[in-house]
Amino acid sequence: MGSTRKQPVNFRKEELEAIAKCWSSATSAALVGIGSVGKSNLLQHLDDPEVQKHYIGDKAAKFKTIIVDANMLGPLPADRDDPVRCWAGYELMMHRLFLAFYPFEMLTNEEAKQFFDTYQALQDGTNPLFTYMALRYFELGLEYFMRKGYTIAFMFDEFDEMLRQLPVKFFQTLRGIRDSNKRQLMYITLTRSPLVTLVERFAIPVLDIEPFTELFTDNTIYVGPYNDTDGRAMLSELARRRQRSYSDYVNGLLLDITGRYAGILRVSVNSLDEFVNVNLNALSRNQLLEALAVKPAVRAECRTIWSSLNRSEQQVLKAVARLSAYNVNPESEFAVHMLLQKGILKLDESGQKLEILPPLFHMYVQSNPDFA
């Protein structure tokens, strides 16, 4: 994940309040946010014990979040249904469990030794049944902390990749493990698209994975751009790092045209260093917008957003930008609904016209990104 600046406890307040309700009831949640929205910063914030204490009080004393990054999966066999793929999932979760609780101060010396032996047994490639036994060892390892009364939230970063790489059986077993520990275990997934969309995209049999995905049905939380407070705090920090100071006028323009999207705001502020001998306070909104829109770093960040959208969503945006015709059908209507949820589209004040957000991304779409 890399090092990130510690955020104020009320960072991402709206999202945290929704997530804290899930924490308190040991309910799983699916966080959905486009590229550039700052999901990694949110994940690190969720992992902060001070934040957990702020939102769930005394329950935080025996509450543990465990980040599982799909990018840390080792090389996998080509066959999607190879048992080694399931083993890789359990091994990664067991390893993160080990790191989260080390040095096991809540366990007796004997329990700590037994847990360590279980951890090593899961990784023992000399056992011909190690791929099949991995689930049992993972269950056993988890049980040491369940018995001590801990509530554990496994937080899956880049969960899109886990869905793409791991067999359906792996997710079925995760549902089973959760059912065995209903009041003490939950999962939080971070993805760029809703789980139902990813299941369709990766051609995963819906009925097979449904026991797992239904855990999240009532708790899909859309991660949008920063609110005004968080956006201004990030802008202030970016300026401080670069030993710069911007006027309230310029700050207001930056927050407006970036839409307070973390990635776009970051690269836009960085790009201001290239404005040599330019009086930023003399620029109009459109002048600054047009000047930043052509900067390679800004375009690359917008490309990240574009690439995180599916083809139907991209077609809707091109239609809104008047680059193509808009065909009204169930697919396009659902795409509009998803883009509104993700904060990429909004209805204007009349409620009749769709607008693309943020303004810098709007200009990127107008440049016809399929050919840019």
PEZIMO-V648214 format. One record per residue. N is the residue number from 0. RES is the residue in one small letter. OMEGA is omega in whole degrees, -180 to 180 (999 if undefined). BURIAL is + if it has 9 or more other C-alpha atoms within 8 Angstrom, else -. Layout:
n=N res=RES omega=OMEGA burial=BURIAL
n=N res=RES omega=OMEGA burial=BURIAL
//
This chain:
n=0 res=m omega=-177 burial=-
n=1 res=g omega=-180 burial=-
n=2 res=s omega=178 burial=-
n=3 res=t omega=180 burial=-
n=4 res=r omega=177 burial=-
n=5 res=k omega=-176 burial=-
n=6 res=q omega=173 burial=-
n=7 res=p omega=-174 burial=-
n=8 res=v omega=-179 burial=-
n=9 res=n omega=175 burial=-
n=10 res=f omega=-180 burial=-
n=11 res=r omega=-172 burial=+
n=12 res=k omega=-177 burial=-
n=13 res=e omega=180 burial=-
n=14 res=e omega=-178 burial=+
n=15 res=l omega=179 burial=+
n=16 res=e omega=178 burial=+
n=17 res=a omega=-179 burial=+
n=18 res=i omega=-178 burial=+
n=19 res=a omega=176 burial=+
n=20 res=k omega=177 burial=-
n=21 res=c omega=177 burial=+
n=22 res=w omega=-174 burial=+
n=23 res=s omega=-178 burial=+
n=24 res=s omega=-178 burial=-
n=25 res=a omega=-180 burial=+
n=26 res=t omega=180 burial=+
n=27 res=s omega=-179 burial=+
n=28 res=a omega=177 burial=+
n=29 res=a omega=177 burial=+
n=30 res=l omega=-177 burial=+
n=31 res=v omega=178 burial=+
n=32 res=g omega=-180 burial=+
n=33 res=i omega=173 burial=+
n=34 res=g omega=177 burial=+
n=35 res=s omega=-175 burial=+
n=36 res=v omega=177 burial=+
n=37 res=g omega=-178 burial=+
n=38 res=k omega=-178 burial=+
n=39 res=s omega=176 burial=-
n=40 res=n omega=178 burial=-
n=41 res=l omega=-179 burial=+
n=42 res=l omega=178 burial=+
n=43 res=q omega=179 burial=+
n=44 res=h omega=178 burial=+
n=45 res=l omega=-176 burial=+
n=46 res=d omega=-177 burial=+
n=47 res=d omega=-180 burial=-
n=48 res=p omega=178 burial=-
n=49 res=e omega=178 burial=-
n=50 res=v omega=180 burial=+
n=51 res=q omega=179 burial=+
n=52 res=k omega=180 burial=+
n=53 res=h omega=-173 burial=-
n=54 res=y omega=-178 burial=+
n=55 res=i omega=171 burial=+
n=56 res=g omega=-174 burial=-
n=57 res=d omega=179 burial=-
n=58 res=k omega=-176 burial=+
n=59 res=a omega=-177 burial=+
n=60 res=a omega=178 burial=-
n=61 res=k omega=178 burial=-
n=62 res=f omega=-177 burial=+
n=63 res=k omega=172 burial=+
n=64 res=t omega=-179 burial=+
n=65 res=i omega=-179 burial=+
n=66 res=i omega=177 burial=+
n=67 res=v omega=-176 burial=+
n=68 res=d omega=-178 burial=+
n=69 res=a omega=179 burial=+
n=70 res=n omega=179 burial=-
n=71 res=m omega=173 burial=-
n=72 res=l omega=179 burial=+
n=73 res=g omega=177 burial=-
n=74 res=p omega=-175 burial=-
n=75 res=l omega=178 burial=-
n=76 res=p omega=-176 burial=-
n=77 res=a omega=-178 burial=-
n=78 res=d omega=-176 burial=-
n=79 res=r omega=-177 burial=+
n=80 res=d omega=178 burial=-
n=81 res=d omega=-180 burial=+
n=82 res=p omega=179 burial=-
n=83 res=v omega=179 burial=+
n=84 res=r omega=175 burial=+
n=85 res=c omega=179 burial=+
n=86 res=w omega=-179 burial=+
n=87 res=a omega=178 burial=+
n=88 res=g omega=179 burial=+
n=89 res=y omega=-179 burial=+
n=90 res=e omega=180 burial=+
n=91 res=l omega=-180 burial=+
n=92 res=m omega=179 burial=+
n=93 res=m omega=180 burial=+
n=94 res=h omega=179 burial=+
n=95 res=r omega=175 burial=+
n=96 res=l omega=178 burial=+
n=97 res=f omega=-177 burial=+
n=98 res=l omega=-177 burial=-
n=99 res=a omega=-174 burial=-
n=100 res=f omega=180 burial=-
n=101 res=y omega=11 burial=-
n=102 res=p omega=170 burial=-
n=103 res=f omega=-178 burial=-
n=104 res=e omega=-179 burial=-
n=105 res=m omega=179 burial=-
n=106 res=l omega=171 burial=+
n=107 res=t omega=179 burial=-
n=108 res=n omega=-180 burial=-
n=109 res=e omega=179 burial=-
n=110 res=e omega=180 burial=+
n=111 res=a omega=178 burial=+
n=112 res=k omega=180 burial=-
n=113 res=q omega=178 burial=-
n=114 res=f omega=-180 burial=+
n=115 res=f omega=178 burial=-
n=116 res=d omega=178 burial=-
n=117 res=t omega=178 burial=+
n=118 res=y omega=-180 burial=+
n=119 res=q omega=-179 burial=-
n=120 res=a omega=180 burial=-
n=121 res=l omega=-175 burial=+
n=122 res=q omega=-176 burial=-
n=123 res=d omega=-179 burial=-
n=124 res=g omega=179 burial=-
n=125 res=t omega=178 burial=-
n=126 res=n omega=-176 burial=-
n=127 res=p omega=180 burial=-
n=128 res=l omega=-170 burial=-
n=129 res=f omega=-180 burial=+
n=130 res=t omega=-180 burial=+
n=131 res=y omega=-178 burial=-
n=132 res=m omega=-175 burial=+
n=133 res=a omega=179 burial=+
n=134 res=l omega=-179 burial=+
n=135 res=r omega=179 burial=-
n=136 res=y omega=178 burial=+
n=137 res=f omega=176 burial=+
n=138 res=e omega=-178 burial=+
n=139 res=l omega=179 burial=+
n=140 res=g omega=180 burial=+
n=141 res=l omega=-174 burial=+
n=142 res=e omega=179 burial=-
n=143 res=y omega=-177 burial=+
n=144 res=f omega=174 burial=+
n=145 res=m omega=-179 burial=+
n=146 res=r omega=179 burial=-
n=147 res=k omega=176 burial=-
n=148 res=g omega=179 burial=-
n=149 res=y omega=168 burial=+
n=150 res=t omega=-175 burial=+
n=151 res=i omega=174 burial=+
n=152 res=a omega=172 burial=+
n=153 res=f omega=-178 burial=+
n=154 res=m omega=-174 burial=+
n=155 res=f omega=175 burial=+
n=156 res=d omega=-178 burial=+
n=157 res=e omega=-176 burial=+
n=158 res=f omega=174 burial=+
n=159 res=d omega=-177 burial=+
n=160 res=e omega=178 burial=+
n=161 res=m omega=178 burial=+
n=162 res=l omega=-178 burial=+
n=163 res=r omega=-170 burial=-
n=164 res=q omega=-169 burial=-
n=165 res=l omega=-178 burial=+
n=166 res=p omega=177 burial=+
n=167 res=v omega=-179 burial=+
n=168 res=k omega=179 burial=-
n=169 res=f omega=-178 burial=+
n=170 res=f omega=175 burial=+
n=171 res=q omega=-180 burial=+
n=172 res=t omega=176 burial=+
n=173 res=l omega=176 burial=+
n=174 res=r omega=180 burial=+
n=175 res=g omega=179 burial=-
n=176 res=i omega=179 burial=+
n=177 res=r omega=-180 burial=+
n=178 res=d omega=178 burial=-
n=179 res=s omega=-177 burial=-
n=180 res=n omega=-169 burial=+
n=181 res=k omega=-173 burial=+
n=182 res=r omega=-175 burial=-
n=183 res=q omega=-175 burial=+
n=184 res=l omega=177 burial=+
n=185 res=m omega=177 burial=+
n=186 res=y omega=173 burial=+
n=187 res=i omega=-180 burial=+
n=188 res=t omega=173 burial=+
n=189 res=l omega=-178 burial=+
n=190 res=t omega=178 burial=+
n=191 res=r omega=178 burial=+
n=192 res=s omega=177 burial=+
n=193 res=p omega=-177 burial=+
n=194 res=l omega=-178 burial=+
n=195 res=v omega=178 burial=-
n=196 res=t omega=-180 burial=-
n=197 res=l omega=178 burial=+
n=198 res=v omega=178 burial=+
n=199 res=e omega=-177 burial=+
n=200 res=r omega=-177 burial=-
n=201 res=f omega=177 burial=-
n=202 res=a omega=177 burial=-
n=203 res=i omega=180 burial=+
n=204 res=p omega=-173 burial=-
n=205 res=v omega=-177 burial=-
n=206 res=l omega=-179 burial=-
n=207 res=d omega=-176 burial=+
n=208 res=i omega=-177 burial=+
n=209 res=e omega=178 burial=-
n=210 res=p omega=179 burial=+
n=211 res=f omega=-174 burial=+
n=212 res=t omega=-179 burial=+
n=213 res=e omega=174 burial=-
n=214 res=l omega=-172 burial=+
n=215 res=f omega=-171 burial=+
n=216 res=t omega=-175 burial=-
n=217 res=d omega=-176 burial=-
n=218 res=n omega=171 burial=+
n=219 res=t omega=-175 burial=+
n=220 res=i omega=-179 burial=+
n=221 res=y omega=-180 burial=+
n=222 res=v omega=-177 burial=+
n=223 res=g omega=177 burial=+
n=224 res=p omega=178 burial=+
n=225 res=y omega=169 burial=+
n=226 res=n omega=-174 burial=-
n=227 res=d omega=-179 burial=-
n=228 res=t omega=-179 burial=-
n=229 res=d omega=180 burial=+
n=230 res=g omega=179 burial=+
n=231 res=r omega=178 burial=+
n=232 res=a omega=179 burial=-
n=233 res=m omega=-180 burial=+
n=234 res=l omega=179 burial=+
n=235 res=s omega=180 burial=-
n=236 res=e omega=179 burial=-
n=237 res=l omega=179 burial=+
n=238 res=a omega=180 burial=+
n=239 res=r omega=-180 burial=+
n=240 res=r omega=-177 burial=-
n=241 res=r omega=-180 burial=-
n=242 res=q omega=179 burial=-
n=243 res=r omega=174 burial=-
n=244 res=s omega=-179 burial=-
n=245 res=y omega=-179 burial=-
n=246 res=s omega=176 burial=-
n=247 res=d omega=180 burial=-
n=248 res=y omega=-178 burial=-
n=249 res=v omega=177 burial=+
n=250 res=n omega=179 burial=+
n=251 res=g omega=178 burial=-
n=252 res=l omega=-178 burial=+
n=253 res=l omega=179 burial=+
n=254 res=l omega=-180 burial=+
n=255 res=d omega=-171 burial=+
n=256 res=i omega=175 burial=+
n=257 res=t omega=-178 burial=+
n=258 res=g omega=-179 burial=+
n=259 res=r omega=172 burial=+
n=260 res=y omega=-170 burial=+
n=261 res=a omega=-176 burial=+
n=262 res=g omega=-179 burial=+
n=263 res=i omega=179 burial=+
n=264 res=l omega=-179 burial=+
n=265 res=r omega=-176 burial=+
n=266 res=v omega=178 burial=+
n=267 res=s omega=178 burial=+
n=268 res=v omega=178 burial=+
n=269 res=n omega=-177 burial=-
n=270 res=s omega=180 burial=+
n=271 res=l omega=178 burial=-
n=272 res=d omega=-178 burial=-
n=273 res=e omega=-179 burial=-
n=274 res=f omega=-177 burial=-
n=275 res=v omega=179 burial=-
n=276 res=n omega=177 burial=-
n=277 res=v omega=176 burial=-
n=278 res=n omega=-176 burial=-
n=279 res=l omega=-179 burial=-
n=280 res=n omega=-180 burial=-
n=281 res=a omega=-178 burial=-
n=282 res=l omega=173 burial=-
n=283 res=s omega=178 burial=-
n=284 res=r omega=-177 burial=-
n=285 res=n omega=179 burial=-
n=286 res=q omega=178 burial=-
n=287 res=l omega=179 burial=+
n=288 res=l omega=-178 burial=+
n=289 res=e omega=-179 burial=-
n=290 res=a omega=-180 burial=-
n=291 res=l omega=-174 burial=+
n=292 res=a omega=-178 burial=+
n=293 res=v omega=-180 burial=-
n=294 res=k omega=-177 burial=+
n=295 res=p omega=-179 burial=-
n=296 res=a omega=179 burial=+
n=297 res=v omega=179 burial=+
n=298 res=r omega=179 burial=+
n=299 res=a omega=180 burial=-
n=300 res=e omega=176 burial=+
n=301 res=c omega=178 burial=+
n=302 res=r omega=177 burial=+
n=303 res=t omega=178 burial=+
n=304 res=i omega=-178 burial=+
n=305 res=w omega=-178 burial=+
n=306 res=s omega=-180 burial=-
n=307 res=s omega=180 burial=+
n=308 res=l omega=178 burial=+
n=309 res=n omega=-173 burial=-
n=310 res=r omega=180 burial=-
n=311 res=s omega=179 burial=+
n=312 res=e omega=178 burial=+
n=313 res=q omega=180 burial=+
n=314 res=q omega=177 burial=+
n=315 res=v omega=-180 burial=+
n=316 res=l omega=178 burial=+
n=317 res=k omega=177 burial=+
n=318 res=a omega=178 burial=+
n=319 res=v omega=178 burial=+
n=320 res=a omega=178 burial=+
n=321 res=r omega=174 burial=-
n=322 res=l omega=180 burial=+
n=323 res=s omega=180 burial=-
n=324 res=a omega=178 burial=-
n=325 res=y omega=179 burial=-
n=326 res=n omega=-179 burial=-
n=327 res=v omega=177 burial=-
n=328 res=n omega=-178 burial=-
n=329 res=p omega=-179 burial=-
n=330 res=e omega=-179 burial=-
n=331 res=s omega=178 burial=+
n=332 res=e omega=177 burial=+
n=333 res=f omega=179 burial=-
n=334 res=a omega=177 burial=+
n=335 res=v omega=179 burial=+
n=336 res=h omega=-179 burial=-
n=337 res=m omega=-180 burial=+
n=338 res=l omega=175 burial=+
n=339 res=l omega=179 burial=+
n=340 res=q omega=-177 burial=-
n=341 res=k omega=179 burial=+
n=342 res=g omega=179 burial=+
n=343 res=i omega=174 burial=+
n=344 res=l omega=169 burial=+
n=345 res=k omega=174 burial=+
n=346 res=l omega=178 burial=+
n=347 res=d omega=-174 burial=+
n=348 res=e omega=179 burial=-
n=349 res=s omega=-178 burial=-
n=350 res=g omega=-175 burial=-
n=351 res=q omega=-172 burial=-
n=352 res=k omega=178 burial=-
n=353 res=l omega=177 burial=+
n=354 res=e omega=179 burial=+
n=355 res=i omega=178 burial=+
n=356 res=l omega=-13 burial=+
n=357 res=p omega=-177 burial=+
n=358 res=p omega=179 burial=+
n=359 res=l omega=177 burial=+
n=360 res=f omega=177 burial=+
n=361 res=h omega=180 burial=+
n=362 res=m omega=178 burial=+
n=363 res=y omega=179 burial=+
n=364 res=v omega=179 burial=+
n=365 res=q omega=179 burial=+
n=366 res=s omega=179 burial=-
n=367 res=n omega=-173 burial=+
n=368 res=p omega=177 burial=+
n=369 res=d omega=-177 burial=-
n=370 res=f omega=-176 burial=-
n=371 res=a omega=999 burial=-
//
